């Protein structure tokens, strides 16, 4: 996978990009896993997270679950709306986000998972990240699944029908067969607690990790930037 900039350098821009990714017509599916720690500390007024927050608090009160472990029972599959609401809960400037961050930091310390001292969004830190609080990604339609009318923009991006047919052939004959993915960086304590400063600026520009045909993925990311009103990045 390669990192592609989304053009987001502020919290509001990152949230727009995240929502645009979820609403994109080329998305075939999604897999967003959010840790109970991150959900439990979200503000009560985050209505989109009411069910997820209740789930998280029940899990953390369950004595059969070691909250400081890597138990998969601590992670919940979330919707696009819930994913955006979680990021907003920690990143939108204001007293509610500050309170959520304080609560999360205390919860992490209580269960022996203090936030690392390193900079947020450090790719090299991901292998040791624990717990992973937000692991979000989307699977895109394969080239062979594109509809000639609904997805004609992506098809036209190849320039000629022969170029598109060639890309389809390469995709279909690849061994092993690989999905077309678009993922946000894995986010742990550093990203939720220090990923955004008090003025709403991200500690590092937001990227998406993508795989698949370069022309196709470039078209999709450009569409995300346009939908989120972010710089083209070309």
C-alpha positions in Angstrom: 0.0 0.0 0.0 1.1 3.6 -0.6 0.3 6.8 1.3 -1.7 9.4 -0.6 -2.3 12.9 0.9 -6.0 13.9 1.3 -5.2 17.6 1.5 -6.5 17.8 5.1 -4.3 19.7 7.6 -7.1 20.7 10.1 -9.6 18.7 12.1 -12.6 20.0 10.2 -10.9 19.1 6.9 -10.0 15.6 8.2 -13.7 15.1 9.2 -14.9 16.2 5.8 -12.5 13.8 4.1 -13.6 10.9 6.3 -17.2 11.6 5.5 -16.5 11.9 1.8 -14.7 8.6 1.7 -17.7 6.9 3.3 -20.1 8.4 0.9 -18.1 7.8 -2.3 -19.9 5.9 -5.0 -16.9 3.6 -5.6 -17.0 2.2 -2.1 -18.0 -1.5 -2.0 -17.7 -2.1 1.7 -16.1 -0.9 4.9 -14.5 -2.2 8.1 -14.1 0.3 10.9 -13.1 -1.2 14.2 -13.1 1.2 17.2 -11.8 0.3 20.7 -14.1 0.4 23.7 -11.7 2.9 25.3 -12.3 5.4 22.5 -16.1 5.0 22.5 -16.6 5.0 26.3 -15.1 8.5 26.7 -17.1 10.3 24.0 -19.4 13.1 25.1 -23.0 12.3 26.1 -24.2 14.8 23.5 -22.7 12.7 20.6 -26.1 11.2 19.7 -24.7 9.1 16.8 -22.6 7.2 19.4 -25.2 6.5 22.0 -25.5 2.8 21.2 -21.8 2.4 20.7 -20.9 4.2 23.9 -23.3 2.1 26.0 -21.8 -1.0 24.5 -18.3 0.1 25.4 -19.1 0.9 29.0 -20.7 -2.6 29.4 -17.7 -4.3 27.9 -15.3 -2.4 30.2 -17.4 -3.3 33.2 -17.3 -7.0 32.3 -14.9 -8.7 34.6 -14.4 -11.5 32.0 -12.7 -9.1 29.7 -9.2 -7.8 30.4 -9.5 -4.2 29.3 -5.7 -3.8 28.9 -5.4 -6.8 26.6 -5.6 -7.3 22.9 -8.9 -9.1 23.2 -11.0 -8.6 20.1 -14.1 -8.3 22.3 -12.9 -4.8 23.0 -13.3 -3.6 19.4 -16.6 -2.8 17.8 -17.4 -2.6 14.1 -18.7 0.9 13.5 -20.6 2.7 10.7 -19.2 5.6 8.7 -21.3 8.0 10.7 -20.0 6.5 14.0 -16.4 6.7 12.7 -16.7 10.4 11.9 -18.4 11.0 15.3 -15.6 9.4 17.2 -12.9 11.5 15.4 -15.0 14.6 16.0 -15.4 13.8 19.7 -11.6 14.0 20.2 -10.5 16.4 17.5 -13.1 19.2 17.3 -11.8 22.2 19.3 -13.7 23.0 22.4 -14.3 21.9 26.0 -16.2 18.7 25.1 -13.2 17.3 23.2 -10.8 18.4 26.0 -13.0 16.5 28.5 -13.1 13.4 26.2 -9.3 13.4 25.9 -8.9 13.7 29.7 -11.2 10.8 30.2 -9.5 8.7 27.6 -6.0 9.4 29.1 -7.2 8.5 32.6 -8.8 5.3 31.3 -5.7 4.3 29.4 -3.5 4.9 32.5 -6.0 2.9 34.7 -5.6 -0.2 32.5 -1.8 0.0 32.0 -1.9 1.4 28.5 -0.4 4.9 28.9 -0.1 7.1 25.8 3.3 6.8 24.1 5.6 9.9 24.1 6.2 9.8 20.3 4.7 12.1 17.7 1.2 11.3 16.4 0.8 9.7 13.0 4.2 8.2 13.0 4.1 5.3 10.6 7.1 3.6 12.2 5.2 3.4 15.6 2.3 1.5 14.2 3.7 -2.1 14.7 4.0 -1.4 18.5 0.8 0.5 18.8 -1.4 -0.7 21.7 -4.2 -0.4 21.9 -5.3 0.5 18.3 -8.2 2.8 19.1 -9.4 3.4 15.5 -8.7 1.1 12.6 -10.8 2.3 9.7 -10.8 1.4 6.0 -12.9 1.0 2.9 -12.9 -1.6 0.1 -13.4 -0.1 -3.3 -15.2 -1.7 -6.3 -12.9 -3.8 -8.5 -12.4 -2.5 -12.0 -14.4 -5.4 -13.4 -17.3 -4.4 -11.2 -17.6 -0.8 -12.5 -20.8 0.1 -14.2 -20.3 1.8 -17.7 -22.8 4.5 -16.8 -22.6 5.0 -13.1 -18.8 4.8 -13.0 -18.0 6.3 -16.4 -15.7 8.9 -14.9 -13.3 6.4 -13.6 -13.4 4.4 -16.8 -12.8 7.6 -18.8 -9.8 8.4 -16.6 -7.9 5.5 -18.4 -8.0 7.5 -21.6 -9.0 4.7 -24.0 -11.2 1.6 -23.8 -8.1 -0.5 -24.6 -6.2 0.9 -21.6 -9.2 0.2 -19.3 -9.5 -3.3 -20.6 -5.8 -3.9 -20.1 -6.1 -2.7 -16.5 -9.1 -5.0 -15.9 -7.1 -7.9 -17.3 -4.2 -7.2 -15.0 -6.5 -7.0 -12.0 -8.3 -10.2 -12.9 -5.2 -12.3 -13.5 -3.2 -11.1 -10.5 -2.1 -13.9 -8.1 -3.0 -13.6 -5.4 -6.2 -11.7 -6.0 -6.0 -8.5 -4.1 -8.9 -6.1 -3.0 -8.7 -2.4 -3.8 -8.4 -0.7 -0.4 -8.4 2.8 1.0 -7.5 3.0 4.7 -6.9 5.8 7.3 -3.8 5.6 9.3 -4.1 3.3 12.4 -4.8 5.6 15.4 -3.8 5.0 19.0 -3.6 7.1 22.1 -1.1 9.6 20.5 -3.5 10.3 17.6 -6.6 10.8 19.6 -5.0 12.7 22.5 -2.4 14.8 20.6 -3.4 14.5 16.9 -4.9 17.9 16.9 -3.9 21.1 18.7 -6.1 23.5 20.6 -6.6 25.5 17.4 -7.7 22.5 15.4 -4.5 21.9 13.4 -3.5 18.3 12.7 -0.1 17.2 14.0 0.5 15.9 10.4 -1.5 16.1 7.2 -4.0 13.3 6.9 -3.1 10.5 4.4 -5.0 7.5 3.1 -3.2 4.2 2.5 -4.3 2.8 -0.8 -3.8 -0.2 -3.0 -5.0 -1.0 -6.5 -4.5 0.4 -10.0 -2.8 3.8 -9.8 -5.1 5.5 -12.3 -8.2 4.2 -10.6 -7.1 5.1 -7.1 -5.9 8.5 -8.2 -9.4 9.2 -9.7 -11.1 8.1 -6.5 -8.9 10.2 -4.2 -9.4 13.3 -6.4 -13.1 12.8 -6.1 -12.8 12.6 -2.3 -10.8 15.8 -2.2 -13.4 17.6 -4.4 -16.3 16.3 -2.3 -14.6 17.5 0.9 -13.6 20.8 -0.7 -9.9 20.1 -0.2 -6.9 21.0 -2.4 -6.4 18.8 -5.4 -2.9 17.8 -4.5 -1.8 17.2 -8.1 
